[in-house]
Amino acid sequence: MELIEMYEMHEGMTNSPVTHLSAPISATDTTIPLLDTSVFPDAPNLATLGFGEDAETIRYSEKTDNELRGVTRGFQSVGKAWLGGTPVARMFTAYDLNALIANITGINVNIPAVNNTLTSTSTTVALSADQGRLLNTNKLERILRPPQAGIAANFAESRSLASFYDARVSNVGMIKITLPYSWTNTTHHIVIRGYDYRGLGAAWELIIGGYNRSANPSWVNTGAICTTGNMPNDIVRFAHDGANCCIILGSASSLWSVTSVSVEAAITAAAIPAALTGHTVSIITTEAGITFSGGEFYANTPPQNTILRPTWENATLQSGWAHHTAIPLRYCKINGAVFIRGVITGALVANATMFTIPPEFRPLFPNTFIGVGTSGAANFNATVLANGAAQPMTGFSAPSATYHISAMYIAEN
């Protein structure tokens, strides 16, 4: 069974009772004064001004006792001025029929936009019906995927999640893509498309991936690659703003020009978040309140998927061990290679765990490293086991001392 586009449909009124404008309106008024609004269904819905080929169909988002508000003018036909006393009713429109046909048969008909303007932080831009429809995809379109054999239970694919456009020729800051959830133990495959007037090739497509771990909250096993074109300001970072996980494109000094960004698709698996929609895209100018993890990436070629600066995380020490205040024991992963380095203090006990590494940083087989003692303390051999536990090997026990740790191995998990 093929995917079907679902379009917004509206309640009708029996016999389409008529009311009238209580005052004249211009072609751009978005509040419509009426003698009686009880003849209209609750918002959101449609109304028709006038009759015949000169009529104007509008969409309203709020209804009061004597007004329709939040009105999209010229939802069908063209917005125009109307005199007081003009008849207004909830008529059956071409939109109603086209939406019904599309929802039943899956035929892709040309349905006008719900919102035909887009306001950025300083500019309002008029959009065509098709552009407006794309902007409001998350409101107008729903993708229905029927149950199918072979589709995993802990798997979800969402499309057309958020859009952003800024008409300014020169705009400084970072593109922030905010996900509608916090740390959820979810794997991500997200497709982001965009256009920037200054960009090489202008249009670009970015694929990012990562796991937002809830234990020791952070992004891990991350990556970013530009598969089409070249994304301007091509640094990609994984972050959290204190409430939600987010993706940051560029830096605080990045320059954007006539920029559009669309979150086209997200494949989530493992633990599926309760909210799969509600993504937002915005430009921010400060990193205040944002914490980064999972590394930074050049998304463009060459080279692809190159980490600029890895994110080092503090190791979880067992009781009796302590981090050095200036050089704590930390670990990171770069293209599958795990690095552990730092200084800890404690008493060596053979085959007793000193610290533990999370699952995605663990080796498939035990890996041996050397701990270097300071202030006369002896060196020792230790092993990182497949369960993430780092332990001194048999025969290595010593009173409390300070040790330098340095290890590197390939993560097989």
C-alpha positions as CSV (number, residue, x, y, z in Angstrom):
1,M,0.0,0.0,0.0
2,E,1.4,3.4,-1.0
3,L,1.8,6.4,1.3
4,I,-1.1,8.7,1.1
5,E,-1.0,12.5,1.5
6,M,-3.7,13.7,3.9
7,Y,-5.1,17.2,3.6
8,E,-6.8,19.3,6.2
9,M,-10.6,19.0,6.0
10,H,-13.3,21.2,7.6
11,E,-16.7,20.7,9.1
12,G,-19.7,21.9,7.1
13,M,-23.0,23.6,8.0
14,T,-26.4,22.1,7.1
15,N,-28.1,24.2,4.3
16,S,-25.2,26.7,4.5
17,P,-27.1,29.5,6.4
18,V,-26.1,33.0,5.4
19,T,-25.1,36.0,7.5
20,H,-23.7,39.4,6.3
21,L,-20.8,41.7,6.8
22,S,-21.6,44.3,9.5
23,A,-19.0,46.7,8.1
24,P,-17.0,47.1,4.9
25,I,-13.6,45.4,4.7
26,S,-10.5,45.9,2.6
27,A,-8.7,43.3,0.5
28,T,-6.1,42.7,3.3
29,D,-8.2,42.8,6.5
30,T,-7.7,39.7,8.5
31,T,-10.6,40.3,11.0
32,I,-14.1,39.9,9.4
33,P,-17.0,41.7,11.2
34,L,-20.3,39.8,10.9
35,L,-23.9,40.2,12.1
36,D,-24.0,36.5,13.3
37,T,-21.1,34.0,13.5
38,S,-23.3,31.2,14.8
39,V,-23.8,30.1,11.2
40,F,-20.2,29.0,11.0
41,P,-18.5,25.9,12.5
42,D,-15.8,26.3,15.1
43,A,-12.3,27.3,13.9
44,P,-10.3,26.5,11.9
45,N,-12.7,26.5,9.0
46,L,-13.6,28.2,5.7
47,A,-16.1,30.9,4.7
48,T,-17.2,32.3,1.4
49,L,-17.8,36.0,0.8
50,G,-20.3,36.8,-2.0
51,F,-21.6,34.4,-4.6
52,G,-20.8,33.1,-8.0
53,E,-17.5,33.6,-9.9
54,D,-16.6,36.7,-8.0
55,A,-16.8,35.1,-4.6
56,E,-13.8,34.9,-2.2
57,T,-13.1,31.9,0.0
58,I,-11.3,32.6,3.2
59,R,-9.9,30.5,6.1
60,Y,-10.3,31.6,9.7
61,S,-8.4,30.4,12.7
62,E,-10.6,32.0,15.4
63,K,-14.4,32.7,15.9
64,T,-15.9,35.2,18.3
65,D,-19.6,36.2,18.7
66,N,-19.3,38.8,15.9
67,E,-16.0,38.3,14.1
68,L,-13.9,35.8,12.3
69,R,-10.2,36.3,13.1
70,G,-6.8,35.1,12.0
71,V,-8.2,35.1,8.4
72,T,-6.2,34.0,5.4
73,R,-7.5,36.1,2.6
74,G,-7.8,34.7,-0.9
75,F,-7.6,31.2,0.3
76,Q,-9.3,30.4,-3.0
77,S,-9.7,33.1,-5.7
78,V,-8.3,36.6,-4.9
79,G,-8.7,38.8,-1.8
80,K,-10.7,41.9,-2.5
81,A,-12.6,44.7,-0.8
82,W,-16.2,44.0,0.2
83,L,-19.1,46.3,1.2
84,G,-21.0,46.1,4.4
85,G,-24.1,43.8,3.9
86,T,-22.2,41.4,1.7
87,P,-23.5,37.8,2.2
88,V,-21.1,35.4,3.9
89,A,-21.7,31.6,4.4
90,R,-20.0,28.3,4.9
91,M,-20.4,27.0,1.4
92,F,-19.1,23.8,-0.1
93,T,-15.9,24.8,-1.9
94,A,-13.5,23.4,-4.5
95,Y,-11.0,23.0,-1.7
96,D,-13.5,20.7,0.2
97,L,-13.9,18.5,-2.9
98,N,-10.2,18.4,-3.8
99,A,-9.2,17.6,-0.3
100,L,-11.8,14.8,-0.1
101,I,-10.6,13.3,-3.4
102,A,-7.0,13.5,-2.4
103,N,-7.6,11.9,1.0
104,I,-9.6,9.1,-0.5
105,T,-7.7,8.3,-3.6
106,G,-4.3,9.7,-2.9
107,I,-4.4,11.9,-6.0
108,N,-2.1,14.8,-5.5
109,V,-4.2,17.9,-6.4
110,N,-3.1,21.5,-6.2
111,I,-4.5,22.7,-2.8
112,P,-3.9,26.4,-1.9
113,A,-1.7,27.3,1.0
114,V,-3.0,27.7,4.5
115,N,-0.5,30.4,5.2
116,N,0.8,32.5,2.2
117,T,3.2,34.8,4.1
118,L,6.3,34.0,6.1
119,T,7.7,36.3,8.8
120,S,11.3,36.1,9.8
121,T,12.8,38.2,12.6
122,S,12.7,41.3,10.5
123,T,11.0,40.5,7.2
124,T,7.6,39.4,5.9
125,V,7.8,37.6,2.6
126,A,4.8,36.8,0.3
127,L,4.8,33.1,-0.8
128,S,3.1,31.4,-3.7
129,A,0.4,28.9,-3.0
130,D,2.8,26.0,-3.5
131,Q,5.5,27.6,-1.3
132,G,2.9,28.2,1.4
133,R,1.7,24.7,1.2
134,L,5.3,23.5,1.7
135,L,5.7,25.8,4.6
136,N,2.6,24.4,6.3
137,T,3.3,20.7,5.4
138,N,3.1,19.7,9.0
139,K,-0.4,21.2,9.3
140,L,-1.8,20.2,5.9
141,E,-0.1,16.8,5.2
142,R,0.0,13.7,7.2
143,I,1.8,10.6,6.1
144,L,-0.1,7.4,6.9
145,R,2.0,4.2,7.0
146,P,-0.2,1.1,7.5
147,P,1.0,-1.7,9.6
148,Q,3.3,-3.9,7.5
149,A,5.0,-7.2,8.2
150,G,8.7,-6.7,8.8
151,I,8.5,-3.1,10.2
152,A,10.1,-3.1,13.7
153,A,8.0,-2.0,16.6
154,N,10.6,0.4,17.9
155,F,10.9,2.3,14.6
156,A,9.3,5.5,13.3
157,E,9.8,7.6,10.2
158,S,8.4,11.2,10.1
159,R,8.5,13.6,7.2
160,S,8.2,17.3,6.5
161,L,8.8,18.3,10.1
162,A,9.8,22.0,10.0
163,S,10.7,24.8,7.6
164,F,12.5,28.1,7.9
165,Y,13.1,31.1,5.6
166,D,14.9,34.4,6.2
167,A,15.0,36.9,3.3
168,R,17.9,39.0,4.7
169,V,20.9,39.2,2.5
170,S,23.2,39.3,5.5
171,N,22.3,37.5,8.7
172,V,24.8,36.4,11.4
173,G,24.3,33.5,13.7
174,M,23.7,29.8,14.0
175,I,20.9,27.7,12.6
176,K,19.3,25.9,15.5
177,I,17.1,22.8,14.8
178,T,15.3,22.0,18.0
179,L,13.9,18.5,18.5
180,P,10.6,18.1,20.3
181,Y,12.1,16.0,23.1
182,S,15.1,15.8,25.6
183,W,17.3,12.8,26.3
184,T,15.4,9.7,25.1
185,N,17.9,6.9,24.2
186,T,16.9,7.2,20.6
187,T,18.9,6.6,17.4
188,H,18.5,9.3,14.8
189,H,18.8,9.6,11.0
190,I,17.8,13.1,10.0
191,V,17.7,14.6,6.5
192,I,18.0,18.4,6.3
193,R,17.8,20.4,3.1
194,G,18.5,24.1,2.5
195,Y,19.5,26.9,0.2
196,D,21.8,29.9,0.8
197,Y,22.4,32.6,-1.7
198,R,26.1,32.7,-0.9
199,G,26.6,28.9,-0.9
200,L,28.7,27.1,-3.5
201,G,26.0,25.5,-5.6
202,A,23.4,27.2,-3.4
203,A,21.2,24.1,-2.7
204,W,22.4,21.5,-0.2
205,E,21.3,18.3,1.6
206,L,22.7,17.2,4.9
207,I,22.3,13.8,6.6
208,I,23.1,13.6,10.3
209,G,23.0,10.7,12.8
210,G,23.4,10.2,16.5
211,Y,22.2,8.6,19.7
212,N,20.9,10.9,22.5
213,R,21.9,8.9,25.5
214,S,19.9,9.6,28.7
215,A,22.4,7.9,31.2
216,N,25.2,10.4,31.5
217,P,23.1,12.6,29.1
218,S,25.0,13.3,25.9
219,W,25.1,12.7,22.1
220,V,27.2,9.8,21.1
221,N,28.0,7.9,17.9
222,T,27.3,11.0,15.9
223,G,28.1,12.0,12.3
224,A,27.2,14.5,9.6
225,I,27.7,14.5,5.9
226,C,26.6,16.8,3.1
227,T,25.4,14.5,0.3
228,T,24.3,17.3,-2.2
229,G,26.0,20.6,-2.8
230,N,28.0,22.4,-0.1
231,M,26.4,23.7,3.1
232,P,27.6,27.2,4.0
233,N,29.2,27.5,7.4
234,D,29.5,23.8,7.3
235,I,30.2,23.1,11.0
236,V,27.6,20.7,12.5
237,R,27.3,20.2,16.2
238,F,25.1,18.2,18.5
239,A,23.7,19.9,21.6
240,H,21.0,20.4,24.3
241,D,19.5,23.7,25.2
242,G,18.5,22.8,28.8
243,A,15.0,21.5,27.7
244,N,15.4,19.8,24.3
245,C,18.0,18.1,22.2
246,C,19.1,20.2,19.2
247,I,21.4,20.4,16.1
248,I,23.5,23.5,15.6
249,L,24.6,24.5,12.1
250,G,27.5,27.0,11.9
251,S,28.8,29.2,14.7
252,A,27.9,32.5,16.3
253,S,29.9,34.4,13.6
254,S,28.5,32.5,10.6
255,L,27.0,34.6,7.8
256,W,23.8,33.5,6.1
257,S,22.1,35.0,3.1
258,V,18.5,34.5,1.8
259,T,18.4,31.3,3.7
260,S,15.9,28.5,3.7
261,V,16.1,25.3,5.7
262,S,13.8,22.3,5.8
263,V,13.8,19.3,8.1
264,E,12.7,16.8,5.5
265,A,12.7,13.5,7.4
266,A,13.7,11.8,10.6
267,I,14.1,8.1,11.2
268,T,14.1,7.3,14.9
269,A,14.6,3.9,16.5
270,A,15.3,2.1,19.8
271,A,13.3,4.2,22.3
272,I,10.7,6.1,20.3
273,P,10.0,9.6,21.7
274,A,6.3,10.4,22.6
275,A,6.5,13.5,20.4
276,L,7.6,12.8,16.8
277,T,6.6,16.2,15.5
278,G,7.1,19.7,16.7
279,H,10.6,20.4,15.4
280,T,11.5,24.1,15.0
281,V,14.2,25.9,13.0
282,S,15.5,29.3,14.0
283,I,18.6,31.5,13.9
284,I,20.3,32.2,17.2
285,T,23.2,34.5,18.0
286,T,24.5,33.2,21.3
287,E,25.4,29.8,22.7
288,A,24.3,30.7,26.2
289,G,22.4,27.9,27.8
290,I,23.5,25.4,25.2
291,T,25.8,22.4,26.0
292,F,27.5,20.5,23.2
293,S,28.5,16.8,23.0
294,G,29.2,14.2,20.4
295,G,31.9,16.2,18.6
296,E,31.9,18.8,15.8
297,F,31.9,17.9,12.1
298,Y,32.8,19.4,8.7
299,A,29.8,18.3,6.7
300,N,31.1,19.2,3.2
301,T,33.7,17.5,1.1
302,P,36.6,17.1,1.3
303,P,36.9,15.6,3.7
304,Q,33.5,14.1,4.6
305,N,32.4,13.4,8.2
306,T,35.6,14.7,9.7
307,I,35.6,15.5,13.4
308,L,37.0,19.0,14.2
309,R,37.0,18.7,17.9
310,P,36.0,15.5,19.8
311,T,33.9,15.8,22.9
312,W,35.7,14.4,25.9
313,E,33.6,12.9,28.7
314,N,34.6,12.2,32.3
315,A,34.9,8.5,33.1
316,T,32.7,7.1,35.9
317,L,35.0,6.1,38.7
318,Q,34.4,3.4,41.3
319,S,34.3,4.1,45.0
320,G,37.8,4.8,46.3
321,W,39.1,6.5,43.1
322,A,39.1,10.3,42.4
323,H,39.8,12.4,39.4
324,H,42.7,14.8,39.3
325,T,41.2,18.3,39.7
326,A,43.1,19.7,36.6
327,I,43.4,16.5,34.5
328,P,40.3,14.3,35.0
329,L,40.2,10.9,33.4
330,R,38.2,11.3,30.2
331,Y,37.4,9.4,27.0
332,C,36.2,10.1,23.5
333,K,35.6,8.3,20.2
334,I,36.9,9.5,16.8
335,N,35.8,7.5,13.7
336,G,35.5,4.3,15.8
337,A,38.8,4.7,17.8
338,V,38.4,5.2,21.5
339,F,40.9,7.4,23.4
340,I,41.2,7.4,27.2
341,R,43.5,9.8,29.1
342,G,43.8,11.6,32.4
343,V,45.0,11.2,36.0
344,I,43.3,9.4,38.8
345,T,44.1,8.6,42.4
346,G,43.3,5.4,44.3
347,A,44.5,2.1,45.6
348,L,45.2,-0.6,43.1
349,V,43.4,-3.9,43.7
350,A,44.0,-6.7,41.2
351,N,40.9,-7.5,39.1
352,A,38.8,-4.8,40.9
353,T,37.2,-2.1,38.7
354,M,38.7,1.4,38.7
355,F,36.3,3.0,36.2
356,T,33.6,2.0,33.7
357,I,33.1,3.0,30.0
358,P,29.6,3.2,28.4
359,P,28.5,0.5,26.0
360,E,29.1,2.5,22.8
361,F,32.8,3.0,23.8
362,R,33.5,-0.6,24.8
363,P,35.8,-3.1,22.9
364,L,34.6,-6.4,21.6
365,F,37.6,-8.1,23.3
366,P,39.7,-7.1,26.3
367,N,42.3,-4.3,25.6
368,T,45.4,-3.9,27.7
369,F,47.0,-0.5,28.7
370,I,49.7,0.7,31.1
371,G,49.1,3.0,34.0
372,V,52.1,5.2,34.9
373,G,52.6,5.8,38.6
374,T,53.8,9.2,40.0
375,S,56.0,10.2,43.0
376,G,57.7,6.8,43.1
377,A,54.5,4.6,42.6
378,A,55.1,1.6,40.3
379,N,53.5,1.3,36.9
380,F,50.8,-1.3,36.4
381,N,49.1,-3.2,33.6
382,A,45.3,-3.0,33.3
383,T,42.6,-4.1,30.9
384,V,39.4,-2.6,29.5
385,L,37.0,-5.5,29.4
386,A,34.1,-6.0,26.9
387,N,31.7,-5.0,29.7
388,G,33.4,-1.6,29.9
389,A,35.1,-2.2,33.3
390,A,38.8,-1.1,33.5
391,Q,40.7,-3.3,36.0
392,P,44.3,-3.8,37.1
393,M,45.6,-7.2,35.9
394,T,46.4,-10.1,38.3
395,G,49.5,-9.3,40.4
396,F,49.1,-5.6,40.4
397,S,48.0,-4.2,43.8
398,A,49.3,-1.1,45.6
399,P,48.4,1.4,48.2
400,S,46.7,4.7,47.2
401,A,48.7,6.7,44.7
402,T,48.3,8.9,41.6
403,Y,48.4,7.3,38.1
404,H,48.5,8.7,34.6
405,I,46.2,6.7,32.3
406,S,46.5,6.6,28.5
407,A,44.8,4.0,26.3
408,M,43.5,3.7,22.7
409,Y,41.5,0.9,21.0
410,I,38.8,0.3,18.4
411,A,35.2,0.2,19.7
412,E,33.6,-2.8,18.3
413,N,30.1,-2.3,19.8
